[in-house]
Amino acid sequence: MRRVYCDANATTPLLPEVMEVIRPYLMEDFGNASSIHLQGQRARKAVDGARETLATFFHCREAEVVFNSGGTEGDNTAIFGLVRAGDHLITTAIEHSAVLRAAERVAERGAEVTFVAPRANGLIDAETIRRAVRPQTRLGDSRRTLVSVMLANNETGVIEPVEEIGKVAAEAGAFFHIDAVQGAGKVAFDVRRFGCHLCSISAHKMHGLKGVGAMFVRRGTPLEPLIVGGSHERRQRAGTENVPGIVGLGKAVELAMESLADGTVERIAALRDRLEAGILRIAGTGVNGAGAPRVANTTNIRFEQVEGEALVIALDLKGVAVSGGSACHSGSTEPSHVLMAMGLDKHAARASLRFSLLRTATEEDVDQVLRVVPQAVEHLRALAPEVAGTLG
Amino acid sequence: MSGGVDSSTAAAILAHSGETVVGLTLHLWDQTRLAGKHGIPDAPKAGRCCSIDDVYDARRVAEDLGIPYYVVNQEERFERDVVRPFVDEYLAGRTPIPCSLCNNHIKFDQLLKTARSIGAEYIATGHYAVNEFDEKRGRWILKRPADLAKDQTYFLFGLTQEQLSRTLFPLGHMTKPEVREAARQHGLRLAEKPDSQEICFIPGGDYKQFLTAYLEEQGEQMPGTAGELVASDGEVIGRHEGISNFTVGQRKGLGVASPSPLYVLQIDPASHRVTVGADAELATRTLRARRLNWISVAELTAPMRVRVKIRHRHEPAWARLEPAGADECVATFDEPQRAVTPGQSAVFYDGDEVVGGGWIV
């Protein structure tokens, strides 16, 4: 059976170019980047080269790039590294759990935490962030404020107005962290323009390896390291550098930048639009996040009178891989916190599926999805018309 | 697939026979929800459904068998159709059986719907029971399994003809030792895993702790059902804290001293009165059952000789069964039976066949 993978927001495969640059660092160039000898120097050179690419990508200095294990570590580092007891964290109700759970923990430890709600279309209004700022935490106060907002939502693909939020944060004298795990490589990227102090990205969401990522840390930001030990990464992140992962991240970021310039993103947007339009021809469907700017590859669709969980399984058995929200929540008991925060009820949230296309998606992929999905939805609705809406 | 030996072996048998098999695990209850409250154990041990360990075990079996595997969340329905009624039954002075409710409302209803919506023709479970189509009667028949010690037909009396026609019980003709042997032969790593015994959502097995913790979580008060403890001659011999602490036939925890052992004979939910008496007084000759389901017959129209099972570990006893109005019947035992308990089910057998069953009132 030909399988179509429509879950790029969960993870992506390595691109061949990425595999090529990684390969030598797995075996012959295996050195520890901290070693003095030639093997070490080769590894160091590779890490530094990747750092240069990341600096170009972030639009920052090389010294402001910190490699780490990925998005969750970046999000955790931003929050645990800046927010102390008595400080104020302002974040949103639609963040990834890497932010939400860290926020809950600093709240338990005596920080004040505000979760800002999105509008019905999934957009965070910069004004709601402004209103959340406490006057006593404005510039000059010893109490810190950290604003943490995602660049693009993993479930809906909605792109948040981080530039405006950055201005609000600057006016308030607040630190600003962007969880850019889903936005990186999909939208034009410039941490100076965003006005952030911290920005987290992950390699495997853009055709790099799992278990590696990077963080922009603006010079002078008083960020306490999450992981301590050796003096790696300018003492910002201890642990032997994941050289193959970092080299691969460099290449992945380079390819992502190319895809933003060479028309690939527009091609994916056109495929996504065709996919979305095709699915919307099924009665009783709608797009979550409609009307908001969205990343090119993502659409989140609710199917009335359908149990999303059963549809995900049925589609999988017919060769179409999609997700009912975030892969990080699979098997969890609650409907999507993102869709609920946008005002959907439990049924609508449970009846919603995320389709997220790979950069390598083709017209044939979309054709096949459009052959399979309407049939599957019709089958489900015919079998159990009473299933949806039976529970209070 | 619960992560236990039985459902794992059922899956292995079907997968090795060349059937197309999809593994599903129902997530029914969050074991951490009430953990640590009112004496409920903190870290659920393996062997209770829905624990992370059991889902892991089930997934490992599916991986070994090379079958697709999914966890399906039925937590809301489970709470609505099994947990809440379980609590309400105790509060009303009855002794519920959540496993039958779960089979009726979740496993053979929602799970079957899920199975059909993903394109499966049948659901297969690790229950010890046999189902066969009888051409002459034109009906699906539910029968006791080869291993009578593991017989689970008592919990399956609510299955409809449609459900029986779409269900496979691959273990029905096997004994438990044979199932373990098959598990070993199929290389299942959990072939020696111990059986689970207690009610799956009550780790530790203390239902009173569960009632207290659940009601507190729901923001509800335990209804005041304290009342009199009376002897069978009507003499008040003490007081009790609440009717949900008792089940018919119970001996321990009555809180009264007596020269001879006392047992709970009757619980009156209206007056909160709990009647106690001697073991001999527990025996009754008749039982009345409602909310009936018939399997080997379309309807009970005339009196019938059957054997009646009144609780899980009860040896079915001979009785005369007769209809008693709409959706109600009465069984009159040849020999009086001990502790006929409202809230439990009565299942009627004709030889190995399940005639039907209902809920004791």
Interface residues (C-beta under 8 A of the other chain):
Chain A: E307 E309 A310 L311 I313 A314 D316 L317 K318 S330 G331 S332 T333 H379 L380 L383 A384 V387 L391
Chain B: V22 H27 D30 V55 P68 Y70 V71 V72 N73 E75 E76 R77 R80 K113 T114 R116 S117 I118 G119
